[in-house]
Amino acid sequence: MTAESLQQVLDHYTAGDWRADRVLVTGDLIQDDSAEAYERFRQFLLPLNMRVHCIPGNHDIRALMQKTCRVPPFSYCAYEEIGDWLLVGIDSCVKGEAGGRVTEEELERLSATIDESSAKHVMVCLHHPPVPMGSAWLDTVRLANGEEFLELLQSSGRVRMAVFGHVHQDYDEDHDGVRIIATPSTCRQFKPRSTKFAVDERPPAYRRITLSGDGSFETELVWVGDD
């Protein structure tokens, strides 16, 4: 089912008029903990002929993921300057835990990457939400040091947005000048603001993000099957 819905999303993108320059994958690439699953994921995305920025989620096996996602055109927790923008991938996972935390080492890497870049605007990608979702069960598995992470983003003066996965639902809010954005799953979704785990009936989705040189950007959430 997961493979079928991913193919449905890719087919929707391919059939449309909007064209991307990069793919951003915000974690939970596989479910069965096998090298074969990562290779299958790679084969799904290779026909797009784009660089694919990948970051791990709590369901990923990092050692296996790195073997596949560090082979071009894929990258793993990498950074890239594109025009006036810097894209940075961050590891927010804790081994054996559903919730996340950005380690001190990873925070320092993010800060140094931003400081050393001449890009005027920054987009950060991670798996876990740095802000509450208003869902009792989901908020127990969010980013444990979300406030610290947000303070770093806000203090840089150049981070325009942080994009995350994990929550299988939409989220898009401004937090002191930084847009915090979630993209739902390419498979099943979670019911928003649910006290207990509950599956929503929304279809698979992907998000289009268009960056402008002045630091502004446009984003559109595409529900595949709603059109």
PyMOL commands that set and color helices and strands:
alter all, ss='L'
color gray80, all
select helices_A, chain A and resi 2-15+35-48+62-69+104-116+138-141+146-156
alter helices_A, ss='H'
color red, helices_A
select strands_A, chain A and resi 22-25+51-54+74-76+79-82+85-89+121-125+159-164+171-175+178-182+189-190+199-200+205-211+217-223
alter strands_A, ss='S'
color yellow, strands_A
deselect
rebuild
show_as cartoon
